[in-house]
Amino acid sequence: MKQLIKVFFARVFFYRFNKLLYRLSLCGLGVLNFEDEKVSGESVFLKNYFKNNPGGNVFDVGANIGNYTRSVFKYNPSAKVVGFEPHPKTFELLNKNIAAENFKAVNAAAGEREGLLSLYDYKERDGSSHASLYKDVIENIHKGHAISHRVKVISLGDYIEANNIEKISLLKIDTEGHELSVLKGMKKQINGGLVAAIHFEFNEMNVSSRTFFRDFWNILPNYDFYRLLPDGMVKIKKYSPVFCEIFAYQNIVAILKSDDDSGL
C-alpha cells in the first residue's frame, strides 16, 4: 500500500502540491511558526512552566532589547533574571527597557571560553535582532551588508561559579547560531544537573555555524527534547535526521529528565 501511494504521489505533476503539503506539515511540526510568541508556542510554554516552577534563576542569553525577559516577568514576577547581550547599542536599550530590581544586564556574549570576538550586524540598521557572531548570517542568510563590533565573550560556567549560583530554573539561548558554544561553556554545570530547562532556537543560522541537531542531542544526554507548538509541546522521542535536521525556525525545549514531571 505504501509503495502504491509513493508511486502515485511521487510524480512531477504533484510536485507543487507536495511542496505545499510539506510547508503545512512543517508548521504542524512546530517549524516556521515565527510570527509571534503565541504562534511560536513560547507564551504557552512560559505560562505552563512557571505555573509549576515559580521564582528561581533565569538566564536570558541573547537578551536583545528584553522582550523575552518581559515575558518571563509576566508569568513569573519573582524570577531573578540575568540578561546577556553583547551588542553595545542593543545593550543600552535593554537596560532602559527592563528596570526591575530582580534583573541584571551583562554586556557580553556567552561562548565556550572567555575572549573577544567580532559581532556582525547590518551596516544599514546596526542594533538589529539578527546580530550574530557569524558574518555569514548577515551577508548570506539575510543578504545584508555587515558591520562588526569587537565584543567580550564569557563562559556561563565561569559566571555561575563566580556568582555562586546553585540552580538555574530556565536557560534561554537565542544567539543566532552560537547556541551550541554557549552550552559547551557550561558543560560541567549541565552534566551536574544545575540547569532544569533549556529553551533554544534551531534554524538556518545553524548552517552558518555548522551545527547539527544531533550536536544538541549529544551534549544534553540527560535531557528530554520537545518542540513547541501554539498550544503546547511535543516530545521528540528519538533522534532522526529526517525529522530533526530541519534548518528552519523552531523552538526547542530540553527538560532535565529528573525534572520531567514539572507540570508541562
GUVODO-923487 format. One record per residue: residue in one letter; x, y, z of N, C-alpha, C in turn. Coordinates in pm, whole numbers, padded with zeros to 5 digits, always signed. Example, Ala and Ser with C-alpha at 12.3 -4.5 7.8 and 13.67 -1.06 7.14 Angstrom:
A+01319-00569+00780+01230-00450+00780+01320-00330+00780S+01285-00225+00708+01367-00106+00714+01290+00003+00787
This chain:
M+00083-00121+00000+00000+00000+00000+00087+00127+00000K+00189+00128+00088+00278+00243+00094+00346+00267-00040Q+00386+00157-00104+00454+00170-00232+00361+00229-00338L+00235+00187-00337+00138+00240-00432+00117+00390-00412I+00110+00431-00284+00093+00574-00254+00213+00653-00303K+00333+00599-00278+00455+00667-00323+00458+00680-00474V+00425+00572-00543+00426+00574-00689+00325+00674-00743F+00210+00683-00675+00105+00773-00722+00142+00920-00701F+00190+00953-00580+00217+01093-00548+00356+01140-00590A+00449+01049-00606+00585+01088-00644+00593+01112-00795R+00523+01213-00838+00518+01248-00979+00540+01398-00995V+00595+01435-01109+00620+01576-01138+00490+01656-01130F+00381+01595-01172+00251+01663-01172+00211+01711-01032F+00247+01633-00930+00207+01665-00793+00313+01745-00716Y+00421+01785-00784+00533+01846-00711+00491+01972-00636R+00422+02063-00700+00381+02187-00634+00285+02159-00519F+00195+02063-00538+00102+02024-00433+00177+01963-00315N+00274+01876-00345+00353+01813-00239+00437+01916-00163K+00483+02017-00235+00561+02124-00171+00474+02202-00074L+00350+02228-00112+00255+02296-00023+00227+02211+00100L+00206+02081+00079+00183+01990+00191+00303+01989+00286Y+00422+01995+00228+00544+01995+00309+00550+02118+00398R+00518+02235+00341+00520+02358+00419+00417+02353+00532L+00299+02304+00501+00195+02292+00603+00235+02192+00711S+00299+02084+00669+00344+01983+00765+00450+02038+00858L+00540+02121+00805+00642+02183+00889+00578+02266+00999C+00479+02346+00963+00409+02427+01064+00344+02338+01169G+00288+02226+01125+00225+02133+01217+00324+02065+01309L+00450+02059+01267+00556+02000+01349+00623+02103+01440G+00581+02229+01430+00641+02334+01512+00754+02408+01444V+00760+02400+01312+00866+02464+01234+00807+02579+01152L+00881+02691+01147+00841+02810+01072+00721+02883+01133N+00694+02860+01260+00588+02934+01329+00650+03054+01402F+00693+03152+01323+00775+03260+01378+00702+03393+01396E+00574+03400+01364+00505+03529+01361+00508+03605+01493D+00480+03537+01603+00487+03600+01735+00499+03492+01842E+00504+03534+01968+00528+03439+02077+00412+03343+02099K+00292+03380+02056+00178+03288+02067+00186+03179+01961V+00213+03219+01837+00222+03123+01728+00341+03029+01747S+00451+03083+01800+00571+03001+01819+00557+02901+01932G+00462+02925+02021+00445+02837+02137+00518+02885+02261E+00591+02996+02246+00670+03048+02357+00583+03089+02475S+00472+03156+02448+00385+03205+02556+00328+03092+02639V+00273+02991+02573+00211+02881+02647+00315+02801+02724F+00436+02791+02669+00543+02722+02741+00578+02794+02869L+00604+02926+02860+00643+03002+02978+00531+03003+03082K+00409+03017+03038+00295+03017+03130+00286+02885+03207N+00293+02774+03134+00282+02642+03198+00403+02609+03284Y+00520+02646+03234+00643+02612+03307+00650+02686+03440F+00626+02816+03437+00640+02895+03560+00522+02877+03655K+00411+02828+03604+00298+02795+03692+00340+02689+03793N+00425+02598+03749+00472+02489+03835+00614+02510+03887N+00681+02614+03837+00819+02641+03880+00837+02791+03904P+00767+02849+04003+00778+02993+04028+00913+03030+04087G+00947+03159+04072+01074+03206+04126+01191+03150+04048G+01304+03134+04114+01420+03073+04052+01503+03168+03968N+01619+03118+03925+01710+03195+03841+01683+03165+03694V+01677+03271+03614+01657+03258+03469+01770+03330+03398F+01833+03264+03302+01935+03325+03218+01874+03351+03081D+01876+03477+03037+01830+03515+02904+01953+03548+02820V+02001+03449+02746+02126+03464+02670+02091+03506+02527G+02139+03623+02489+02094+03687+02366+01966+03762+02397A+01973+03845+02501+01853+03911+02554+01795+04016+02462N+01878+04068+02369+01835+04172+02277+01778+04290+02356I+01659+04338+02323+01605+04455+02393+01514+04418+02510G+01504+04288+02540+01435+04247+02661+01296+04188+02645N+01256+04156+02523+01120+04103+02504+01097+03970+02576Y+01194+03880+02570+01179+03751+02637+01177+03769+02788T+01263+03857+02838+01265+03884+02982+01131+03940+03028R+01071+04026+02948+00937+04078+02981+00837+03964+02995S+00845+03868+02903+00753+03753+02909+00778+03670+03033V+00904+03655+03071+00937+03581+03193+00873+03647+03313F+00888+03779+03325+00831+03851+03439+00678+03852+03436K+00621+03845+03317+00475+03839+03304+00419+03715+03374Y+00488+03603+03353+00439+03476+03408+00509+03436+03538N+00618+03504+03569+00695+03469+03689+00759+03596+03747P+00680+03683+03809+00730+03812+03859+00843+03800+03960S+00851+03688+04031+00953+03674+04135+01083+03613+04084A+01092+03586+03955+01215+03528+03898+01330+03626+03909K+01450+03573+03921+01572+03653+03915+01635+03630+03778V+01631+03734+03694+01674+03718+03555+01807+03789+03530V+01896+03719+03463+02021+03778+03415+02015+03776+03264G+02027+03894+03202+02024+03904+03057+02162+03931+03001F+02205+03849+02908+02336+03864+02845+02317+03918+02704E+02374+04035+02677+02360+04098+02546+02491+04167+02507P+02558+04122+02400+02689+04176+02364+02686+04305+02283H+02580+04329+02206+02577+04445+02116+02569+04574+02197P+02662+04667+02179+02664+04789+02262+02537+04873+02252K+02483+04889+02132+02361+04969+02116+02240+04898+02175T+02230+04770+02147+02117+04692+02197+02121+04681+02348F+02240+04672+02404+02256+04663+02549+02201+04787+02618E+02222+04904+02559+02168+05028+02616+02016+05024+02621L+01954+04976+02514+01808+04965+02510+01757+04862+02610L+01831+04753+02625+01794+04650+02722+01787+04708+02862N+01886+04786+02898+01889+04848+03032+01775+04947+03051K+01739+05017+02944+01629+05114+02953+01493+05044+02962N+01481+04933+02890+01351+04865+02881+01316+04783+03004I+01417+04728+03071+01391+04642+03187+01448+04710+03311A+01359+04761+03395+01402+04834+03514+01375+04758+03644A+01341+04632+03634+01307+04554+03753+01429+04534+03843E+01405+04535+03974+01513+04515+04070+01573+04375+04061N+01492+04279+04020+01541+04142+04011+01590+04107+03871F+01640+04210+03800+01700+04191+03668+01840+04249+03666K+01932+04175+03606+02070+04221+03590+02110+04203+03445A+02166+04307+03384+02211+04301+03245+02363+04289+03240V+02411+04198+03157+02554+04175+03140+02590+04202+02994N+02681+04297+02972+02720+04335+02836+02829+04241+02784A+02788+04121+02747+02882+04021+02697+02807+03913+02621A+02879+03850+02530+02828+03730+02465+02868+03610+02549A+02797+03501+02534+02833+03377+02602+02889+03280+02500G+02993+03208+02541+03055+03113+02449+03128+03004+02523E+03211+02934+02450+03282+02820+02508+03389+02864+02607R+03450+02979+02578+03556+03028+02667+03561+03181+02661E+03630+03239+02758+03644+03385+02766+03732+03437+02654G+03700+03556+02603+03782+03615+02499+03712+03732+02433L+03757+03765+02312+03697+03870+02231+03663+03813+02094L+03547+03849+02041+03506+03805+01909+03437+03919+01836S+03426+03906+01704+03354+04005+01624+03206+03970+01618L+03122+04068+01646+02978+04053+01636+02932+04130+01513Y+02858+04064+01425+02819+04124+01298+02672+04165+01298D+02646+04280+01236+02509+04329+01224+02497+04403+01091Y+02376+04448+01060+02355+04520+00935+02419+04658+00941K+02491+04694+00837+02550+04827+00829+02441+04933+00826E+02329+04901+00759+02220+04997+00741+02135+05015+00866R+02125+04912+00949+02045+04921+01073+02114+04845+01185D+02223+04900+01226+02304+04842+01333+02225+04843+01464G+02220+04727+01529+02143+04714+01651+02019+04629+01630S+02021+04545+01528+01905+04462+01495+01901+04336+01582S+01792+04262+01570+01778+04137+01644+01849+04021+01574H+01909+04048+01458+01979+03943+01382+02130+03942+01406A+02181+04030+01491+02325+04036+01515+02379+03899+01553S+02492+03863+01493+02545+03727+01509+02697+03728+01512L+02753+03628+01575+02898+03611+01574+02946+03549+01443Y+02852+03523+01353+02885+03465+01222+02848+03563+01112K+02948+03611+01040+02926+03708+00933+02832+03653+00826D+02839+03523+00806+02757+03456+00706+02607+03477+00731V+02569+03489+00857+02428+03509+00891+02375+03639+00831I+02452+03745+00842+02410+03875+00790+02420+03880+00638E+02534+03832+00585+02560+03853+00442+02494+03749+00351N+02488+03625+00393+02434+03521+00305+02290+03481+00338I+02259+03468+00466+02122+03430+00502+02027+03549+00488H+02069+03666+00540+01980+03784+00536+02013+03881+00423K+02118+03849+00344+02154+03928+00226+02178+04076+00257G+02247+04101+00369+02276+04238+00408+02424+04271+00398H+02458+04396+00425+02598+04440+00430+02638+04446+00577A+02744+04375+00611+02779+04358+00752+02871+04467+00806I+02845+04502+00931+02936+04585+01010+02971+04504+01134S+03088+04528+01191+03129+04444+01304+03163+04526+01428H+03148+04462+01544+03187+04517+01673+03270+04411+01745R+03375+04453+01811+03450+04360+01895+03379+04354+02030V+03342+04234+02070+03264+04219+02193+03331+04119+02288K+03302+04137+02414+03353+04047+02517+03272+03918+02517V+03344+03806+02534+03279+03675+02544+03315+03614+02678I+03216+03560+02747+03239+03490+02873+03180+03350+02865S+03224+03263+02952+03160+03132+02961+03060+03137+03076L+02943+03079+03054+02842+03079+03159+02886+02996+03279G+02970+02896+03252+03023+02816+03362+03103+02901+03459D+03188+02987+03405+03267+03078+03489+03176+03176+03563Y+03074+03227+03493+02982+03323+03555+02906+03259+03670I+02860+03138+03650+02785+03065+03753+02871+03043+03877E+02995+03002+03856+03085+02976+03969+03121+03105+04041A+03147+03212+03965+03185+03340+04026+03073+03400+04109N+02949+03370+04072+02834+03428+04143+02763+03327+04234N+02826+03211+04253+02775+03109+04346+02629+03071+04320I+02596+03053+04193+02460+03016+04155+02446+02864+04164E+02351+02818+04243+02335+02675+04268+02236+02607+04175K+02143+02683+04117+02041+02623+04031+01989+02727+03932I+01968+02684+03808+01906+02768+03707+01774+02702+03667S+01666+02772+03688+01534+02718+03655+01515+02708+03504L+01556+02815+03434+01539+02818+03288+01656+02891+03223L+01715+02828+03124+01820+02888+03043+01765+02906+02902K+01750+03031+02860+01704+03059+02724+01824+03105+02641I+01840+03047+02522+01952+03084+02435+01899+03119+02297D+01924+03243+02255+01890+03288+02119+02008+03369+02069T+02107+03299+02012+02234+03363+01978+02268+03349+01830E+02166+03335+01747+02182+03336+01602+02291+03240+01553G+02283+03116+01597+02375+03013+01551+02482+02973+01649H+02494+03046+01760+02604+03022+01855+02558+02941+01977E+02441+02883+01972+02380+02817+02087+02465+02702+02141L+02521+02621+02052+02600+02506+02097+02722+02550+02175S+02789+02656+02131+02907+02706+02202+02871+02756+02341V+02752+02815+02354+02705+02859+02486+02696+02739+02580L+02639+02630+02531+02625+02509+02613+02761+02448+02645K+02853+02451+02551+02987+02397+02576+03058+02473+02687G+03026+02602+02700+03089+02683+02803+03035+02658+02942M+02935+02574+02954+02880+02540+03087+02852+02390+03096K+02935+02314+03028+02913+02169+03022+02918+02104+03160K+03006+02153+03245+03017+02100+03381+02885+02116+03456Q+02826+02233+03447+02701+02262+03518+02584+02183+03458I+02584+02169+03327+02478+02091+03261+02485+01945+03303N+02604+01889+03299+02621+01749+03338+02590+01726+03486G+02607+01832+03565+02579+01821+03708+02434+01844+03745G+02349+01868+03646+02206+01885+03672+02168+02020+03728L+02255+02120+03708+02228+02253+03763+02118+02327+03686V+02101+02293+03558+02004+02362+03472+01880+02274+03453A+01765+02322+03499+01643+02241+03493+01582+02236+03353A+01587+02348+03281+01526+02352+03147+01604+02447+03058I+01613+02411+02930+01686+02491+02832+01594+02517+02713H+01577+02643+02679+01492+02684+02567+01581+02750+02462F+01587+02692+02342+01673+02748+02238+01608+02736+02101E+01656+02816+02008+01610+02809+01871+01703+02720+01789F+01644+02649+01693+01723+02577+01594+01671+02622+01458N+01762+02674+01374+01718+02734+01249+01829+02736+01145E+01810+02817+01040+01907+02822+00931+02041+02881+00974M+02044+02954+01087+02170+03008+01135+02266+02897+01177N+02212+02781+01209+02297+02668+01245+02373+02614+01125V+02330+02648+01005+02408+02615+00885+02536+02697+00886S+02524+02825+00921+02641+02913+00925+02742+02869+01030S+02694+02817+01143+02784+02772+01249+02821+02625+01238R+02768+02559+01132+02797+02416+01109+02754+02331+01229T+02636+02358+01280+02585+02288+01398+02463+02204+01361F+02467+02077+01398+02355+01987+01372+02268+01972+01497F+02144+01932+01476+02056+01900+01589+02118+01788+01672R+02185+01697+01605+02250+01585+01674+02352+01634+01776D+02416+01748+01748+02513+01804+01843+02445+01841+01975F+02325+01896+01968+02250+01928+02090+02205+01800+02160W+02162+01704+02082+02118+01575+02136+02232+01508+02213N+02354+01520+02158+02470+01454+02220+02520+01528+02344I+02512+01661+02344+02565+01737+02457+02467+01741+02574L+02342+01701+02549+02238+01702+02653+02177+01562+02670P+02259+01462+02704+02207+01325+02715+02110+01304+02830N+02114+01393+02929+02025+01379+03046+01896+01460+03033Y+01868+01503+02912+01750+01587+02888+01656+01522+02787D+01527+01550+02806+01426+01514+02707+01398+01635+02620F+01384+01613+02490+01367+01721+02394+01221+01734+02351Y+01178+01860+02333+01042+01889+02289+01044+02001+02185R+00949+01996+02091+00924+02108+02000+00800+02181+02049L+00808+02314+02044+00693+02394+02087+00592+02411+01974L+00466+02406+02010+00353+02434+01922+00268+02542+01989P+00179+02608+01916+00099+02715+01976+00020+02674+02099D-00017+02546+02110-00099+02502+02223-00027+02408+02319G+00104+02398+02307+00179+02308+02395+00309+02264+02333M+00354+02145+02367+00478+02096+02308+00473+01945+02292V+00551+01897+02195+00552+01756+02160+00691+01699+02181K+00699+01586+02248+00827+01524+02278+00891+01464+02153I+01020+01488+02138+01098+01424+02033+01155+01297+02095K+01093+01185+02069+01123+01062+02141+01257+01001+02104K+01299+01019+01980+01428+00967+01939+01487+01055+01830Y+01619+01052+01818+01684+01132+01716+01665+01068+01579S+01620+01147+01484+01603+01102+01346+01644+01217+01254P+01743+01199+01168+01785+01307+01079+01670+01366+00997V+01577+01281+00953+01467+01329+00869+01380+01429+00944F+01354+01404+01072+01264+01489+01150+01337+01590+01239C+01467+01572+01257+01542+01660+01348+01629+01762+01274E+01692+01721+01165+01783+01812+01095+01706+01899+00996I+01617+01980+01049+01537+02074+00970+01588+02214+01002F+01664+02272+00912+01728+02401+00938+01634+02516+00906A+01533+02530+00990+01434+02637+00978+01383+02668+01118Y+01330+02788+01135+01291+02838+01267+01205+02739+01344Q+01249+02710+01465+01173+02625+01557+01221+02648+01699N+01132+02634+01793+01165+02648+01934+01177+02510+01996I+01293+02483+02054+01320+02355+02118+01335+02377+02269V+01276+02288+02346+01293+02291+02491+01351+02158+02535A+01457+02164+02615+01517+02044+02674+01494+02047+02824I+01430+01943+02876+01395+01935+03018+01479+01827+03084L+01544+01862+03195+01623+01765+03270+01534+01646+03307K+01580+01526+03276+01495+01408+03291+01442+01388+03432S+01521+01421+03532+01475+01406+03670+01365+01505+03704D+01354+01612+03622+01252+01714+03644+01139+01703+03543D+01125+01589+03479+01031+01577+03368+00886+01585+03411D+00859+01575+03542+00721+01584+03591+00689+01724+03642S+00751+01827+03579+00738+01964+03627+00607+02030+03586G+00513+01952+03535+00381+02007+03506+00364+02058+03366L+00460+02030+03277+00448+02077+03140+00353+01989+03061
